[in-house]
Amino acid sequence: MKELAKQYSPHEVEERWYDYWERHGLFHSEPDAHEPYTIVIPPPNVTGMLHMGHMLNNTIQDILIRRARMQGKNALWVPGTDHASIATEAKVVAKMREEGASITEVRDWLEANKLHLAHWFTVDDLMFLFRGGRVSRTSAWAGTLLNIKPVMHVDDEGHLIPLEKVRGRKKSLKALVDHMEQTATSPVADQTVFISHGDCIEDAQYVADLIKDRFGYESFLINHVGPTIGAHTGPGVVALFYMGDYR
């Protein structure tokens, strides 16, 4: 029996198996008579750092995909490109299809507008940003002491950009709407506006009320952030999604 190596070598093991998977078409799936079952893998966070949240999330997905295949389903596990705005894009696509747009027209619209889906967010607990390596311990401690709430967004290159630091929760939530007023494509009333939150529905509703008062907008989709994003941001994150002049 071959002796096991004392240390795991990802390069030796994964390169061989990855080549095997590609040669045998294991990343490919064609629609057939079997029930489809697909999971889109959220990509790493914008800093490129992986942590326990990714491990837990992808392990569960792996188990579900394997189970679906054993049940005879046409299972496909594919990498995603932007897990923060998947729900927003899905809603827009569904609306276009309801209005009679073809798959080609939907694809062309998504390609032309993918860098116009703006998302701004703020967090309530800076220690989660410290644990994720986004701020130093000193910055997290001092910011918490001074009640600093950063307002951030993701740029076209996928970088997390802190754009504003305000003192107080209400001010940070108002800042999200201020940035929307400055960058949203007009008219706002024709848009689908999404608000995601980390177990703070009252704060999400507060943002919705601010938008109603300022723009007269009445239709929102409010939902929870997923476990991957939540592991980075902690409870209290509020994110605002809309179509803007830039991302």
trRosetta pair geometry for C-beta under 8 A, 3 or more apart (Angstrom, degrees):
i j d omega theta_ij theta_ji phi_ij phi_ji
5 8 7.1 135 89 -86 115 31
5 9 6.6 -28 113 -7 165 103
8 13 7.2 -39 -171 0 85 144
9 12 4.1 39 105 19 121 112
9 13 6.2 137 83 -9 70 93
10 13 6.2 -73 -140 49 28 99
10 14 5.0 -1 -179 1 73 125
11 14 6.9 -48 -106 45 13 94
11 15 5.9 13 -179 -17 52 120
12 15 6.9 -60 -140 32 10 106
12 16 7.0 4 162 -12 50 114
13 16 6.4 -74 -165 35 25 106
13 17 6.5 3 158 -3 66 114
14 17 5.9 -62 -142 46 34 102
14 18 5.6 38 160 -25 71 110
15 18 5.9 -52 -139 36 25 112
15 19 6.5 29 159 -19 60 107
16 19 6.1 -60 -157 34 26 111
16 20 6.6 26 149 -19 62 108
17 20 5.3 -50 -148 35 39 116
17 21 6.3 41 153 -21 69 101
18 21 5.7 -51 -149 35 32 111
18 22 6.5 30 154 -17 64 105
19 22 5.9 -56 -148 37 30 109
19 23 6.2 28 156 -18 66 109
20 23 5.9 -58 -145 38 28 109
20 24 6.2 4 163 1 64 115
20 26 8.0 24 119 3 71 134
21 24 6.3 -73 -145 50 24 96
21 26 4.2 -83 -158 52 79 126
21 27 6.3 77 148 -34 105 90
22 25 7.7 35 -180 -68 30 30
22 26 7.5 -70 -57 36 22 86
22 27 6.7 -3 -101 6 59 120
25 28 4.5 -53 -173 38 88 121
27 78 7.8 98 -171 -105 85 76
29 74 6.0 126 -170 170 119 95
29 75 7.4 -134 -104 90 148 31
29 76 4.0 -108 10 -80 152 119
30 74 8.0 -89 76 -160 45 134
31 36 6.7 -30 -121 -77 82 122
31 74 7.0 110 -129 125 38 162
32 74 5.8 155 42 -82 92 144
34 72 6.2 -142 -138 149 118 77
34 73 5.7 149 159 -149 110 33
34 74 4.0 133 86 -34 115 94
35 72 7.8 72 32 104 95 82
35 73 4.8 -55 79 -123 90 91
35 74 6.8 -179 80 19 35 83
36 73 7.0 84 -168 -179 7 98
36 74 5.1 -39 -103 72 55 105
36 76 7.6 -24 -162 13 89 105
37 65 7.5 164 121 -124 111 58
37 68 4.0 -140 105 -168 159 148
37 73 4.2 43 -3 142 125 141
37 74 6.7 150 22 72 74 50
37 75 4.5 -26 77 -102 105 75
37 76 7.4 154 85 22 56 62
38 75 7.4 165 -80 -156 43 49
38 76 4.8 -10 -110 66 86 94
38 77 7.6 175 -154 -81 55 34
38 78 6.8 -10 -164 12 103 107
39 61 5.0 175 141 -153 153 106
39 64 6.4 98 -51 91 148 124
39 65 6.0 -104 22 -69 127 102
39 76 7.8 -176 31 93 58 54
39 77 5.3 -5 62 -118 97 74
39 78 7.6 164 84 29 50 63
40 78 5.8 -29 -114 75 62 86
40 79 7.6 30 -166 149 68 14
40 80 4.2 73 163 -68 106 108
40 83 7.9 170 119 -100 108 88
40 86 6.9 163 89 -128 148 149
41 58 6.6 36 -140 -111 108 97
41 61 6.5 139 -100 129 81 167
41 77 6.5 59 -44 172 106 85
41 78 6.6 -150 8 98 90 33
41 79 4.9 -44 60 -111 113 48
41 80 5.7 -161 73 1 49 84
42 57 6.8 -35 40 146 117 149
42 80 5.6 -21 -103 47 33 131
42 83 3.5 25 -132 -78 99 154
42 226 7.1 -176 -60 92 152 150
42 228 4.9 -168 84 39 157 169
43 79 6.5 60 -83 -175 85 97
43 80 5.8 -123 -27 80 83 78
43 81 6.4 33 -27 -131 134 21
43 82 7.4 -9 22 -70 121 28
43 83 6.3 -166 27 -16 70 104
44 47 7.9 -98 145 67 104 57
44 48 5.6 57 118 -136 139 35
44 49 7.0 159 -179 57 118 28
44 50 5.8 -73 -119 -74 115 80
44 54 6.7 -3 -110 -101 72 147
45 48 7.4 -94 78 -17 64 19
45 49 6.4 -24 58 54 108 76
45 132 7.4 -32 78 -170 166 130
45 160 7.8 3 161 -43 98 129
45 228 7.6 -173 -64 159 92 99
45 229 7.9 131 -101 -107 104 58
45 232 5.5 127 -102 -86 151 148
46 154 5.8 -154 -81 -126 152 111
46 158 4.9 -169 -132 159 92 78
46 159 5.8 137 167 -130 120 20
46 160 4.5 140 81 -37 137 89
47 132 7.2 139 26 152 149 101
47 133 6.5 165 147 87 161 109
47 134 6.5 -129 -60 -87 146 85
47 160 6.5 -33 -54 12 83 123
49 132 6.8 145 81 -178 139 77
49 133 5.7 129 -62 46 171 139
50 54 4.7 -81 -154 50 84 153
50 55 7.4 93 164 -45 103 82
51 54 5.9 108 52 11 50 97
51 55 7.4 -100 120 -2 34 97
51 132 7.0 -103 -22 -121 155 73
51 231 6.9 -170 86 141 120 129
52 55 5.4 -55 -147 38 39 115
52 56 6.1 37 157 -19 71 104
52 231 7.4 -151 80 -162 78 142
53 56 6.0 -54 -146 37 28 108
53 57 6.1 27 157 -18 63 112
53 227 6.5 -170 -160 143 99 86
53 228 5.6 130 147 -129 114 51
53 230 7.8 -175 -140 75 138 69
53 231 3.0 166 -93 88 150 175
53 232 7.1 -117 47 -40 164 68
54 57 5.7 -59 -144 40 29 112
54 58 6.0 14 165 -8 67 112
54 228 6.6 59 -87 -130 60 103
54 231 8.0 -141 -31 73 56 153
55 58 6.4 -63 -141 43 22 99
55 59 6.0 25 160 -22 62 112
56 59 5.9 -58 -145 35 25 112
56 60 6.5 23 159 -16 62 107
56 227 7.4 -90 99 139 117 136
57 60 6.2 -63 -158 35 25 108
57 61 6.5 21 151 -15 63 109
57 227 5.9 176 -88 90 105 114
57 228 5.1 15 -69 -73 163 98
58 61 5.3 -51 -144 38 39 114
58 62 6.1 46 154 -26 68 102
59 62 5.6 -50 -149 32 31 114
59 63 6.6 31 153 -18 63 104
60 63 5.8 -54 -152 34 33 112
60 64 6.4 30 152 -18 65 107
61 64 5.7 -57 -148 38 33 111
61 65 6.3 31 156 -19 68 106
61 77 6.5 121 151 -137 109 119
62 65 6.0 -56 -147 36 28 109
62 66 6.4 25 156 -15 64 108
62 77 7.4 45 -101 -126 53 164
63 66 6.0 -58 -147 39 28 108
63 67 6.2 29 155 -20 64 109
64 67 5.7 -54 -146 37 30 113
64 68 6.4 32 154 -22 64 105
65 68 5.7 -53 -149 34 31 112
65 69 6.5 30 153 -18 64 104
65 75 5.1 138 -161 167 74 132
65 76 8.0 -99 -138 83 114 10
65 77 4.5 -20 -103 -58 156 122
66 69 5.8 -54 -150 35 32 111
66 70 6.4 31 153 -17 65 106
67 70 5.7 -57 -150 38 32 111
67 71 6.4 29 151 -17 65 108
68 71 5.6 -60 -151 38 33 111
68 73 4.3 -60 174 57 90 130
68 75 4.1 127 100 -86 118 128
69 72 7.8 73 179 -53 32 12
69 73 6.6 -90 -83 60 30 76
69 75 4.6 -91 -63 27 80 136
80 83 5.5 92 100 -70 143 81
80 86 6.6 -39 -158 -80 142 129
82 85 5.1 -13 131 41 116 97
82 86 6.7 166 92 -55 72 73
82 89 8.0 93 79 -18 117 138
83 86 5.8 -21 -141 -18 42 118
83 226 7.0 -78 163 41 117 142
83 228 6.5 -1 125 76 157 139
83 229 7.0 -162 113 -49 112 106
84 119 5.7 163 137 110 124 170
84 154 6.8 137 44 3 158 150
84 229 6.6 109 -97 -92 82 138
84 239 7.1 -123 -168 -177 106 160
84 241 7.9 173 144 -86 88 122
85 88 4.6 -49 -166 41 77 120
85 89 5.8 78 135 -23 89 98
85 117 5.1 97 -164 139 157 140
85 119 6.0 -136 -73 -45 108 139
85 241 6.0 152 -118 -134 91 136
86 89 6.0 -60 -150 39 30 107
86 90 6.2 31 154 -23 66 109
87 90 5.6 -54 -146 35 31 114
87 91 6.5 31 156 -20 64 104
87 194 6.5 142 102 -143 107 152
87 196 7.7 124 50 -76 141 120
87 221 7.4 -156 146 124 116 136
87 223 6.5 -108 174 49 168 151
88 91 6.0 -57 -155 33 29 109
88 92 6.6 25 152 -15 64 107
88 117 6.2 136 110 -158 139 126
88 119 7.9 -150 -12 -77 157 114
88 192 7.2 159 -154 104 76 110
88 194 4.8 -116 -91 1 96 150
88 241 4.6 -113 -82 143 146 147
89 92 5.7 -57 -149 38 35 111
89 93 6.1 36 154 -21 68 107
89 110 6.6 61 -155 -125 116 112
89 117 7.0 -37 -69 -97 90 159
90 93 5.7 -54 -146 37 30 112
90 94 6.3 33 154 -21 64 105
91 94 5.7 -52 -148 34 31 112
91 95 6.5 31 154 -18 63 105
91 192 5.4 -160 121 150 125 156
91 194 7.2 157 25 -70 149 119
91 221 6.2 -135 -92 -15 161 164
92 95 5.8 -56 -152 35 31 111
92 96 6.5 30 152 -18 65 106
92 192 6.0 -159 -78 38 76 137
93 96 5.7 -56 -149 36 32 111
93 97 6.3 31 154 -19 66 106
93 106 5.5 67 -138 -162 87 128
93 110 7.2 6 -82 -67 103 120
94 97 5.8 -56 -149 36 31 111
94 98 6.4 34 152 -22 64 105
95 98 5.6 -53 -150 34 32 113
95 99 6.5 24 153 -13 64 108
95 192 6.8 -168 -22 -47 153 140
96 99 5.7 -62 -151 41 32 107
96 101 4.0 -31 164 31 94 143
96 105 7.2 -158 168 110 125 103
96 106 5.2 144 103 -101 141 94
96 109 6.6 -170 -111 47 159 160
97 100 7.8 98 -177 -35 31 8
97 101 6.0 -81 -83 58 37 86
97 106 6.7 2 -63 -72 83 140
101 105 4.3 -126 -169 91 95 128
101 106 5.3 118 124 -57 123 82
101 109 7.4 -18 -170 -9 154 140
102 105 4.7 98 52 6 76 101
102 106 7.0 -137 96 -4 41 86
103 106 5.6 -53 -148 36 32 113
103 107 6.3 35 152 -21 65 105
104 107 5.7 -52 -148 35 31 113
104 108 6.3 30 155 -18 65 106
105 108 5.8 -53 -145 37 31 110
105 109 6.3 32 154 -20 64 106
106 109 5.8 -56 -149 35 30 111
106 110 6.4 29 155 -18 65 106
107 110 5.9 -56 -148 36 29 110
107 111 6.3 27 155 -18 65 108
108 111 5.8 -55 -147 37 30 111
108 112 6.3 24 157 -15 65 110
109 112 5.9 -62 -147 40 29 106
109 113 5.9 -7 166 8 67 119
110 113 6.4 -77 -135 52 23 89
110 114 5.8 48 166 -63 66 95
111 114 6.3 -22 -135 -13 23 115
113 116 4.7 -66 -162 42 72 116
113 117 6.8 84 142 -41 88 85
113 243 6.9 -29 -172 -133 123 112
114 117 6.5 -38 -161 4 36 111
115 156 5.4 20 -141 -118 116 103
115 246 7.0 -29 147 -153 90 61
115 247 5.0 -83 -172 -37 61 118
116 185 7.0 19 179 -30 125 131
116 243 5.4 26 134 -160 104 79
116 244 5.9 -167 -174 63 70 53
116 245 7.2 -75 -136 178 95 6
116 246 6.8 -74 -113 -115 60 18
116 247 6.5 -104 -92 -66 14 68
117 241 6.7 -1 178 -166 91 97
117 242 7.9 170 -155 90 54 22
117 243 6.4 -40 -100 -101 51 59
117 244 7.7 87 -158 23 8 83
117 247 6.4 15 64 -117 53 88
118 153 7.0 -28 -168 -149 82 136
118 180 7.6 160 101 -109 136 68
118 183 5.9 127 -98 117 166 129
118 184 7.3 -119 40 -90 142 62
118 241 7.1 163 87 -148 55 47
118 242 5.7 -19 62 68 100 71
118 243 7.0 106 13 -160 90 11
118 244 3.4 34 -24 6 134 132
118 246 7.1 75 -83 94 105 45
118 247 5.6 175 -94 -153 59 34
119 153 6.3 150 88 -143 55 85
119 154 6.3 8 68 26 104 101
119 239 5.8 9 -175 -179 102 109
119 240 6.9 168 -148 81 55 47
119 241 4.8 -9 -100 -98 91 78
119 247 7.7 -14 17 -173 73 79
120 151 6.5 7 -179 -180 107 94
120 152 7.2 160 -156 84 62 38
120 153 4.8 -41 -100 -82 66 103
120 176 5.0 166 106 -136 120 80
120 179 5.1 124 -82 83 166 144
120 180 7.1 -128 25 -55 136 81
120 239 7.0 166 87 -153 38 62
120 240 5.1 -11 61 56 88 98
121 151 7.7 170 88 -153 29 56
121 152 5.9 -28 67 66 75 85
121 153 7.3 132 17 -91 70 53
121 176 7.3 32 -103 -107 24 121
121 196 7.9 -31 -105 68 120 99
121 233 7.5 -54 144 -122 136 149
121 237 6.0 15 177 -176 121 96
121 238 6.4 177 -149 91 76 44
121 239 3.7 -24 -93 -100 113 78
121 240 7.0 175 -79 15 58 64
122 149 5.4 41 -178 161 121 104
122 150 6.5 178 -136 89 76 48
122 151 5.0 -33 -84 -100 102 63
122 152 7.1 141 -90 17 47 76
122 172 4.2 149 -169 160 161 118
122 173 6.8 -123 47 -73 143 50
122 175 7.1 97 -62 66 138 113
122 176 6.3 -111 -10 -56 112 110
122 237 7.2 175 89 -147 41 56
122 238 5.8 -3 55 56 84 89
123 126 6.9 126 102 -81 119 48
123 128 6.7 -132 -175 61 142 119
123 129 6.5 151 68 -43 162 112
123 149 7.1 -167 71 -154 51 78
123 150 6.7 10 36 55 92 90
123 152 8.0 9 -9 15 96 120
123 233 5.1 -145 -106 -163 116 91
123 234 6.5 78 -163 53 114 99
123 236 6.3 78 -172 101 56 97
123 237 5.0 -20 -106 -96 72 80
124 149 6.9 -11 -109 -120 44 110
124 169 6.4 18 -118 -112 97 109
124 200 7.3 124 -24 -57 146 160
124 234 7.2 -119 60 101 82 110
124 235 7.1 -42 54 108 125 62
124 236 2.7 -72 25 153 131 143
124 237 7.0 -123 3 -58 84 40
125 128 5.2 75 97 -5 101 104
125 144 7.8 22 -150 -103 54 110
125 234 4.4 -75 61 108 121 154
125 235 7.1 51 1 61 130 66
125 236 5.7 114 -10 45 89 139
126 129 5.3 -50 -162 36 56 114
126 130 6.4 60 141 -22 75 100
126 135 6.4 -45 -176 61 100 150
126 139 7.4 -129 172 122 134 78
126 140 4.2 178 128 -141 107 75
126 143 4.7 114 -69 88 169 127
126 144 5.3 -135 39 -57 119 88
126 148 7.1 40 -60 79 141 93
126 150 7.6 97 -102 0 99 107
127 130 5.2 -47 -150 34 41 117
127 131 6.4 43 152 -21 68 101
127 140 5.3 105 -90 175 49 133
127 144 7.0 24 -42 -64 89 139
127 234 7.4 74 72 -59 77 160
128 131 5.7 -49 -146 35 34 111
128 132 6.4 26 155 -11 64 108
128 232 6.7 99 154 148 108 33
128 233 5.8 69 117 168 143 17
128 234 3.3 -146 -48 -29 154 118
129 132 5.8 -61 -147 44 31 106
129 134 4.2 -78 -173 67 86 118
129 135 4.7 42 123 12 113 107
129 140 6.4 -179 72 -96 93 109
129 150 7.8 48 -59 32 166 138
129 232 7.8 43 -97 167 55 74
129 233 7.6 21 -65 -121 78 49
130 133 7.8 51 179 -64 31 19
130 134 7.3 -88 -69 53 23 72
130 135 5.3 -58 -80 74 66 85
130 136 7.0 -2 -123 127 94 15
130 137 5.6 87 -155 -95 133 50
130 139 7.5 173 -87 71 100 87
130 140 3.8 -40 -52 -43 128 156
132 231 8.0 123 -84 128 115 75
132 232 5.0 57 -94 -142 156 73
134 160 6.8 -46 -133 95 124 149
134 232 8.0 73 -26 -173 135 98
135 139 4.3 -113 175 88 109 129
135 140 5.2 134 101 -55 119 86
135 143 7.4 -18 160 3 159 144
136 139 4.6 96 54 6 81 101
136 140 6.9 -148 92 -4 43 86
137 140 5.8 -58 -148 39 30 110
137 141 6.1 28 155 -18 67 109
138 141 5.8 -57 -144 39 28 109
138 142 6.0 20 160 -12 66 112
139 142 6.0 -58 -138 43 26 105
139 143 5.8 26 161 -19 64 113
140 143 5.9 -56 -139 40 23 110
140 144 6.3 26 159 -20 61 108
141 144 6.0 -57 -151 35 26 110
141 145 6.4 26 152 -19 62 108
142 145 5.6 -55 -149 35 32 114
142 146 6.3 12 158 -2 67 111
142 148 7.8 22 115 8 72 133
143 146 6.1 -67 -142 49 29 98
143 148 3.8 -84 -155 55 84 121
143 150 7.6 -20 -157 -35 146 97
143 165 7.7 -101 -128 -153 111 124
144 147 7.5 28 -174 -76 30 34
144 148 7.6 -66 -47 38 23 83
146 167 6.4 -81 149 -113 86 110
147 167 5.2 70 94 -161 96 82
147 168 5.9 34 141 -67 123 48
148 165 5.2 -8 -165 -175 110 107
148 166 7.4 140 -151 75 59 28
148 167 6.1 -44 -93 -94 51 66
149 165 7.4 150 70 -157 38 58
149 166 5.7 -30 63 70 90 79
149 167 7.3 131 14 -122 85 17
149 168 6.7 -80 7 73 124 26
149 169 6.1 127 -62 -97 157 44
149 171 7.1 145 52 75 125 89
149 172 3.6 -78 113 -56 132 147
150 162 4.8 -49 -168 -138 127 114
150 164 7.2 144 -159 84 55 50
150 165 5.3 -29 -100 -101 67 76
150 172 7.6 44 65 -129 17 127
151 162 7.4 109 71 -158 43 66
151 163 5.8 -59 98 65 89 89
151 164 4.2 -2 49 62 114 100
151 165 7.4 -156 15 -75 76 29
151 166 6.7 37 -21 3 111 106
151 172 5.8 -174 -67 -152 94 83
151 175 4.6 -100 -75 115 155 135
151 176 6.6 -158 -138 -68 116 66
151 179 7.1 171 160 -27 134 139
152 160 6.0 8 177 -176 134 86
152 161 6.2 156 -157 81 80 46
152 162 4.9 -45 -94 -98 95 55
152 163 6.4 146 -113 8 36 81
153 161 5.8 -21 66 62 69 98
153 163 6.3 11 13 -13 97 129
153 179 7.6 -163 -49 161 133 156
153 247 7.5 164 157 137 119 70
154 158 6.2 -10 -178 -144 110 36
154 159 6.9 158 -154 73 64 34
154 160 6.0 -33 -99 -95 75 53
154 161 7.0 147 -110 14 22 87
154 247 7.0 -56 92 149 74 113
155 158 7.2 -54 71 15 66 17
155 159 5.0 -5 38 53 108 89
155 161 5.3 65 -33 -20 104 133
155 247 6.5 113 -157 93 34 110
156 246 7.6 -66 -53 -175 107 98
156 247 5.4 132 -75 41 69 135
162 165 7.1 28 167 -59 118 89
163 179 7.6 88 93 -101 147 140
164 175 5.7 -153 96 -171 146 145
166 171 4.3 -141 151 121 133 117
166 172 5.1 -179 63 -75 117 69
166 175 5.6 -173 -14 -41 147 142
167 171 6.5 34 71 49 45 149
168 171 4.3 78 77 10 103 110
168 172 6.9 -174 93 -12 54 85
169 172 5.9 -60 -153 34 32 108
169 173 6.5 27 155 -16 67 106
169 203 7.2 -86 169 -116 117 125
170 173 5.8 -56 -150 37 34 110
170 174 6.3 34 152 -18 67 107
170 206 7.5 -98 -124 162 78 148
171 174 5.6 -54 -146 39 32 112
171 175 6.3 42 151 -29 64 102
172 175 5.4 -46 -150 26 34 118
172 176 7.3 45 150 -26 59 92
173 176 5.9 -40 -163 17 38 114
173 177 7.5 28 146 -8 62 100
173 203 6.0 -139 -94 -169 140 94
173 206 5.7 22 154 104 156 118
173 207 5.3 -122 -173 -76 103 91
173 210 7.2 158 136 -10 97 150
173 238 6.2 12 -109 76 91 155
174 177 5.8 -59 -160 39 42 107
174 178 6.3 48 143 -26 71 104
174 210 6.3 -167 -113 -130 66 156
175 178 5.2 -48 -144 33 38 118
175 179 6.5 38 157 -18 67 101
176 179 6.1 -59 -156 36 28 107
176 180 6.6 31 147 -20 63 106
176 207 6.0 -17 78 -132 135 124
176 238 6.9 -94 -41 112 161 108
176 240 4.6 127 173 -1 122 138
177 180 5.3 -49 -149 34 38 117
177 181 6.5 43 151 -23 66 100
177 207 6.4 -178 -53 -154 105 78
177 210 4.6 -110 -53 123 164 128
177 211 5.8 -147 -122 -71 115 73
177 214 6.3 135 169 15 125 155
177 240 7.3 -174 -72 -106 55 169
178 181 5.8 -52 -154 31 32 112
178 182 6.6 25 151 -15 63 108
179 182 5.6 -57 -148 38 36 111
179 183 6.0 -7 166 12 70 116
180 183 6.6 -82 -137 53 23 84
180 184 5.0 28 178 -40 71 117
180 188 7.7 73 156 -119 107 134
180 211 7.1 -24 93 -106 157 105
180 240 6.1 -77 -63 136 125 141
180 242 5.8 66 -136 35 108 149
180 244 7.6 -118 -135 -88 56 114
181 184 6.8 -25 -101 16 16 109
181 214 6.5 -81 -81 157 121 141
181 215 7.8 -158 -97 -63 85 106
183 244 4.1 17 138 -158 100 124
183 245 5.3 -120 -164 28 71 95
183 246 6.6 -80 -159 44 119 74
184 188 5.2 35 134 -93 145 101
184 191 7.2 -92 -168 -21 116 161
184 242 5.3 -26 -114 126 107 135
184 243 6.8 78 -153 81 74 58
184 244 5.3 -69 -99 -101 38 76
184 245 7.8 54 96 -16 3 78
185 188 8.0 143 81 -81 48 57
185 191 7.4 129 68 -72 88 124
185 243 5.0 -45 29 118 116 99
185 244 6.1 176 -21 -131 79 20
185 245 6.1 140 -72 -62 78 60
187 190 5.1 91 73 -1 87 101
187 191 7.9 -149 105 -15 55 87
188 191 5.5 -53 -164 18 48 119
188 193 7.5 26 -179 -59 95 125
188 211 7.9 -141 157 -169 141 102
188 215 4.5 -52 82 -161 143 145
188 217 5.7 -76 127 -64 107 127
188 242 7.4 -10 -139 -165 92 140
189 215 6.7 -171 -60 155 75 103
189 216 6.5 -18 -84 90 115 97
189 217 5.7 -157 -101 -96 61 79
191 217 7.8 -27 59 -125 93 136
191 242 5.7 46 155 -154 152 93
191 243 5.4 -152 -123 25 122 104
192 219 7.3 -60 -124 114 62 112
192 221 6.8 17 176 -1 99 116
193 211 6.5 -179 145 172 166 163
193 217 6.3 53 6 156 143 150
193 219 7.4 131 35 94 90 67
193 220 5.5 -46 87 -114 96 76
193 221 7.5 170 90 25 47 73
193 240 7.4 -17 -173 -166 98 85
193 241 7.0 155 -162 81 51 63
193 242 5.1 -6 -115 -90 81 101
194 220 7.3 134 -109 -168 26 73
194 221 4.9 -26 -110 70 77 99
194 222 7.7 159 -163 -84 55 35
194 223 7.4 -28 -164 22 100 99
194 240 7.5 150 86 -160 59 40
194 241 4.0 -7 62 57 104 115
194 242 7.5 -172 28 -61 70 58
195 204 4.8 139 136 -160 123 97
195 207 5.6 159 -128 86 140 128
195 208 6.0 -106 -3 -62 157 93
195 220 5.9 0 8 -176 109 123
195 221 7.4 167 28 84 64 50
195 222 4.8 -15 71 -109 100 79
195 223 7.9 146 85 24 55 55
195 238 6.9 -12 -171 -169 96 89
195 239 7.1 159 -157 82 47 54
195 240 5.8 -10 -105 -104 76 65
195 241 7.5 -158 -70 22 33 79
196 204 7.5 -107 122 -114 9 128
196 222 7.7 167 -86 -157 31 52
196 223 5.7 -25 -110 75 76 75
196 224 6.8 45 -160 156 82 12
196 225 4.8 92 158 -70 118 76
196 237 7.7 -9 113 114 91 99
196 238 7.4 161 86 -155 53 41
196 239 4.4 -5 57 56 99 106
196 241 7.3 47 -7 -13 101 113
197 200 4.9 -123 176 61 121 76
197 201 6.2 159 79 -84 150 41
197 203 6.3 150 -132 75 133 98
197 204 4.0 -97 -41 -56 139 122
197 222 7.1 5 2 -172 111 94
197 223 7.9 170 26 93 72 31
197 224 6.5 -59 71 -115 65 49
197 225 6.7 -134 87 -16 16 91
197 237 6.7 169 -153 89 44 61
197 238 5.1 -2 -107 -105 85 71
197 239 7.5 -162 -71 22 43 70
198 224 7.2 83 -107 -159 35 78
198 225 5.1 -27 -75 31 79 122
198 229 7.9 -135 -79 113 110 96
198 230 5.3 144 -124 -119 112 91
198 233 6.0 -161 -44 100 153 114
198 234 6.6 108 138 111 159 39
198 235 4.7 -165 132 -134 107 40
198 236 5.7 -30 76 30 111 29
198 237 4.0 66 -4 37 124 86
198 238 7.6 -110 17 -57 79 48
199 224 7.1 39 -57 -130 56 109
199 235 4.6 -41 57 -137 118 107
199 236 7.5 -32 69 -41 83 45
200 203 4.2 5 140 24 113 117
200 204 6.5 133 100 -19 73 87
200 235 6.6 125 -38 172 100 83
200 236 5.3 72 -39 -112 146 43
200 237 7.8 158 24 48 123 35
200 238 6.5 -81 81 -65 123 98
201 204 5.4 -54 -147 38 39 114
201 205 6.1 39 154 -20 70 105
201 222 7.2 91 -141 150 83 132
202 205 5.8 -55 -148 38 30 110
202 206 6.4 39 148 -27 63 103
203 206 5.3 -46 -149 28 36 118
203 207 6.8 37 152 -18 64 98
203 236 7.4 61 14 -150 162 61
203 238 5.2 -114 126 -69 117 138
204 207 5.8 -52 -156 33 34 110
204 208 6.6 36 146 -18 65 105
204 222 5.1 119 147 -150 132 120
204 238 5.8 -171 -82 -129 69 106
205 208 5.3 -50 -148 36 39 116
205 209 6.3 42 151 -22 67 101
205 222 7.1 14 -73 -115 66 165
206 209 5.7 -52 -150 34 31 112
206 210 6.7 35 150 -21 62 102
207 210 5.6 -50 -151 32 34 113
207 211 6.6 32 152 -17 65 104
207 238 6.1 161 -30 170 144 135
207 240 6.3 -139 172 -81 143 115
208 211 5.8 -56 -152 36 33 110
208 212 6.4 37 150 -22 65 104
208 220 4.9 -73 -125 -26 118 169
208 222 6.6 -54 -57 -68 137 126
209 212 5.5 -49 -148 33 35 115
209 213 6.4 32 155 -17 66 105
210 213 5.9 -57 -150 38 30 109
210 214 6.1 14 159 -10 66 115
211 214 6.0 -64 -139 44 28 102
211 215 5.6 -24 180 28 69 113
211 217 5.2 -41 143 56 101 121
211 220 7.5 115 70 -79 141 123
212 215 7.3 -75 -120 56 13 74
212 216 6.9 33 -169 -129 51 15
212 217 5.9 -110 -97 66 49 63
212 218 6.4 68 -119 -92 101 53
217 220 7.6 89 132 -59 108 88
225 229 4.5 -101 176 87 118 123
225 230 5.1 150 101 -61 110 86
225 233 7.0 -5 108 50 169 135
225 237 6.0 1 -11 82 154 124
225 239 6.9 93 -80 10 114 125
226 229 5.4 87 58 20 77 97
226 230 6.5 -140 99 -7 36 99
227 230 5.4 -60 -136 44 30 116
227 231 6.2 40 161 -31 66 100
228 231 6.0 -51 -156 23 27 111
228 232 7.4 18 149 -11 57 103
229 232 5.8 -60 -162 36 40 110
229 233 6.0 1 158 5 75 117
229 237 7.3 -133 143 90 103 161
230 233 6.2 -73 -131 52 30 90
230 234 7.2 96 -176 -83 63 7
230 235 7.5 26 -157 -72 101 52
230 237 7.2 -153 -112 27 59 131
233 236 7.8 -143 144 71 95 70
233 237 3.8 29 142 -64 139 142
234 237 6.7 129 69 -33 57 99
244 247 7.0 145 66 -93 112 20
